[in-house]
């Protein structure tokens, strides 16, 4: 399914913050995200928070056992990488 990427916070972009946030997300039987938590921080709270906010509305194919969906926890690496220097002179 198509899940929107996280918003790169403007303050993080200006300061050159990059990193990977490992978000643990509970995938409910209906494919929605339940609880979330930071399993490994990027080192920047602003990026961590953006990753959590991005994951909450995502939808997944639920895990199934004998054809019956059930809740599972998954680790989702969310990468924040600045793409080159976009400044204008």
C-alpha positions in Angstrom: 0.0 0.0 0.0 1.0 3.6 -0.5 2.1 5.2 2.7 3.2 8.9 2.8 6.8 9.6 3.6 7.7 11.5 6.8 7.9 15.3 6.7 11.5 16.5 6.9 11.2 19.2 9.6 12.4 22.5 8.3 14.6 23.1 11.4 16.3 19.8 10.9 16.8 20.6 7.2 18.4 24.0 8.0 20.7 22.5 10.7 21.7 19.6 8.4 20.2 16.9 10.7 20.2 13.4 9.2 19.7 10.0 10.6 17.7 6.8 10.8 14.9 6.4 13.3 13.9 2.8 14.1 10.2 2.9 15.0 8.5 -0.1 16.6 4.9 -0.2 15.4 2.0 -2.4 16.4 0.1 -3.5 13.3 -3.5 -4.3 14.3 -5.6 -7.0 12.7 -7.3 -4.4 10.4 -3.9 -3.2 9.1 -3.9 0.1 11.0 -1.0 1.2 13.3 -1.8 0.9 17.0 0.9 1.8 19.5 4.3 3.1 18.4 7.6 3.7 20.2 11.1 4.7 19.3 13.3 1.6 19.3 16.4 3.5 18.2 16.7 7.3 18.1 18.2 9.2 15.2 19.9 11.4 17.9 17.5 14.3 17.1 14.2 14.5 18.8 12.7 16.5 16.0 13.4 13.7 13.5 12.2 11.0 15.9 8.9 12.8 16.4 8.4 13.3 12.6 9.0 9.6 12.1 6.3 8.7 14.7 3.8 11.1 13.2 4.4 9.7 9.7 3.9 6.1 10.7 0.6 6.6 12.7 -1.7 6.9 9.7 0.0 4.2 7.6 -1.8 1.0 6.6 -0.4 -2.5 6.3 -1.3 -5.9 5.1 -2.1 -7.6 8.5 -0.2 -10.7 9.6 -2.4 -13.8 9.4 -2.3 -17.2 11.0 -4.5 -19.9 9.4 -6.1 -17.0 7.4 -7.1 -15.0 10.5 -5.5 -11.6 11.0 -3.7 -10.8 14.2 -1.7 -8.0 15.8 2.1 -8.0 15.5 4.9 -5.6 16.3 7.3 -4.6 13.4 10.4 -2.4 13.3 10.3 0.3 10.6 13.5 2.1 9.8 12.7 5.7 8.8 15.5 7.4 7.0 16.1 11.2 6.9 18.7 12.1 4.3 19.3 15.5 2.8 19.6 15.3 -1.0 22.6 17.4 -1.9 22.8 21.2 -1.5 19.7 22.8 -2.9 20.7 26.3 -1.9 20.7 29.0 -4.6 23.5 31.6 -5.0 
